[in-house]
Amino acid sequence: LPIDRLRLRLACRTAEWPRKIEEELVVLWPKGQIEFRELLQLSRAQVEAAAIAQGIEPKLFLSMLEQRDLKPLAIKPITLKFLLSAFEHHDEIAPSRAGVYEQGCLRLCEDERSDEGHDRGILTPSQRLEVASRVAAVLVFCNRSAIWTGREEHLAQTRLVDARVDDLIGGTEDDGT
């Protein structure tokens, strides 16, 4: 089919961007009809502007980031949002990056909004975090990028690049309660 009506947007971490795709895309689309953009980490000025937008004194906020070595979390929008919210509400911010990251993940698990009408079920935020941790561990340690939720009979027809739901079943986690 003709591609002149097609709009295509791809996103990928810069370090993992497959150059082969870029080479193929420039062959398909004429010059001037294709753009490549790189999303970079947030700058100091952007972090300051975000603090000001939240009504937070930027020098005080940046000082806290410096003292706790949290700059690597402040340069990413999702973790910056958590840091700003915690700082704004005078919540206890963990003294380490790992602790702050865990607090942020738990906070995401507290979000009660349903996604696309799906009920989040009866799990507590701590239990949701434990489930997410297990899924993440399976994906990372098994070098997988997704969870296969299709029919088992179709699995044989695909390259196995996904983890299977069965890979997640078994064992127990302690949610700390």
Secondary structure, 3 states (H helix, E strand, C coil): CCCCCCCCCCCCCHHHCCHHHHHHHHHHCCCCCCCCCCCCCCCHHHHHHHHHHCCCCHHHHHHHHHHCCCHHHHCCHHHHHHHHHHHHCCCCCCCCHHHHHHHHHHHHHHCCCCECCECCCCCCHHHHHHHHHHHHHHHHHCCCCCEECCCHHHHCCCCCCCEEHHHHCCCCCCCCC
